[in-house]
Amino acid sequence: MESITSVTARSSEKIALANRKIAQMKNNSNSDACTVKEAFDTKGIILKYIDKFPGIRYREILRLTGLTNGTLEYHLKILESTHKVAVFRRDGIRAGYYPIDIILSTCQPMNLIY
């Protein structure tokens, strides 16, 4: 059984990782940089990664953002329902997340489930 100390240490590491990633995004001077508002906006952070890596998988977004599983799922469902991202699925399994503008210009509409 895992001790409370190790769970707390792991949670602290995830928070530190997320804070470092936010700081990198804020300090980055190239086109991938985001505004302070986006850095503290969960959906903005998720959209930045989807824009940067079209077709990114759920677990990769989870790893890069440092978000919890439930938080990421919640925000992705909102982004999907508001048509900000599209999800290409095979056999009901999520295959990848795409910016809506890329999907509309390159894929057949019958492959998308909103």
N, C-alpha and C positions, 0 to 999 in steps of 0.2 A: 504494500500500500504506500502511496506517495505521501510524503509529509507536507504539512501546510507551508513550511518554510520553502520547499522546492517549488511549490505551486506559486507562491508569492514571488519568488525570485524569477520564475519564468514570466509571470505577468509583468514584472518590472522591466525585464529585458524587452518584451514586446512594446511596451510604452516607450522605452528609450529608443528602440528602432524606429517606431513611427515618428517620434519627435525629430530624429536625425533626418529621416526622409523628408519631412515637412521643411526642415531647415535647408536641406539641399535644394528643394524645389523653389524656396523663396530666394535663395542666394544665387541660383543659376541665372546667368545673363544671356543664355541663348534662347532660341525660339520655344524650347520646352518649358521655359520658366512660367510660373503662374503668379497671379496677384496674391496679396496677403489674404484677401477674402476667399479666394479659391483654395488656398493652403489650409484654411480652417473649415472649409466646406467639404463634407465627406463626399457628396455627389461630384463636386468639382475635381477632387483628387481621383476618384474612380474614372471619370470621363477623360482626364488627362492620360491615364494609362491605356484606356481603350483607344483613344485617338493615336497615341504613340505606337501601340502594338495591336493593330487590327487583328481580330481573331483570337485574342488572348483568352486563355482558359480561366475558369473560376478560381481554381487553386493558385494560379499564378497571381491573379489580382489579390487574393487573400494574403499571399506571401509578401508581395510588394508593398501593399498598403499597411499591413500590420493590424488590420481590422479584425474583429471577431467574426466568426462564421455568421451568426445571426444578424449582425449589423450590416455586413456586406450583402447578404441575401435580401434584407429589407430595402436597402438603397438600390440594388440592381432591379428589383421588382418595380420600384417606382420609376426608375429610368426607362425600363422596358415599357411600362404602361403609359408613360407620357411620350413614347416614341422618340426618346433621345438616343437609345441604343437598340440594336437588333441582336437577337440571339439565333444563331444557326444551330438547329438541333438535328441529330440523327437518332432515330428510334427512341425518341423521348429523352435522350441524354444530351445535356448541354455540351455543345462542341466548342463554341467560341462566341465572344462578344465583339460586335463591330459598331463603329460609328454609323449612324443612320444614313448619312450622306454617301458613304462608300457603298453600303448595301444597295441603296436605291439606284446607284449608277452602274453597278456591276453584276448584280445577281438577279435571277428570275424571281418574281414575286411569289410564286408558288412554293419556294423553298423556305420562306420566312413564316414564322409564327410569332405574332405580336402578343 
